[in-house]
Amino acid sequence: MKFLTEAIGGLKEFGALKTAVQSRALPAAVTGVTGVHKANIIYSLCSLLGRRAFVVAGDEPEANRLCADLGAMGLPALFYPLRDFT
């Protein structure tokens, strides 16, 4: 999936997010992108920086889709449903 990282790597917004993660200026938020694009951003950051990510989704269906998208890209993801926290 290197082509995904290369495709997004040239965007200035991605560069700013990558810099924020590298300098630990966290937490960071990304808004206005679709689910698969969220997965691409997470995948690319984790791949380029050799780090893991903690992601909070809006609801369980979104979290399931995000986990599936990340898994399809080769990045293992864990899903913790709300019921595990209540």
N, C-alpha and C positions, 0 to 999 in steps of 0.2 A: 504494500500500500504506500510505497514511497512517493508515488505520483500524487497522492492526496496531500502529503506534506509539502511537496514542491509547489503544488498549485496554490496553496494558501500562504506559503512562506513569503511571497513577494508583497503581500498586502501590508500597508503601513499600520493598519489597526491590529493585525496579528503581531507585527513586530513590537508594538507598544504593549500588548498583552504578554508577550514572551518576556520582554524586559521587566515588566511588573512581577512576573513569576520568578525570574532569575534573581531579582533584587529583594524578593520576599515582601513586596509592597502588596500584601494580601489582607483581606479577601478581595477577589476580583469578580466582576460580574460581566456577562455578555448578554445583551438583549437584542431582539429584533431579527434573530436568525431562526430558521426552521430546525427541526429535530436532527436531521441528518447532518446539517452544517454544524450544530453543536457538537455532535459526535466527531466530526472531522477536526474541529478546533481542539477538542480534548485529546483525541488520538495524536494529533500533530505535536501538541505541547509535551505530552508524555513521551513520545518517541524522540523528539529532539533534545529534551532536557534529561531524559532518563529518570523521570520522577513519576509519582503516582498522583492521582487527583481524587478529591472528595467533591461529589456533585450532588446538589439537592434539586430534585425535580418538582414540578408543580403538583403532580398527582401520580398515582400508581401506574396508570396506562402510559403516561409519558416516560416514567422511569423504566418500565419494561421495554419500550421501544428504544430508548437510549442504550440500555444494556445490550439489546439485540444488535443494534447498529455497531456499537463498539466491538462486540464479539465478532461480527462479520468482518471488521477491519483487522482483526487479530489481536485486539487488546482485551484481555479478560476483564470482566466487570461483575461486581457483586450487587445484588438487589436486596435491600432491606425494606420490607413492606412496613407500613405504618403500624400494623398490629404488633410488630416486634418491639415497639417503643412504648406501648400503652400497658 
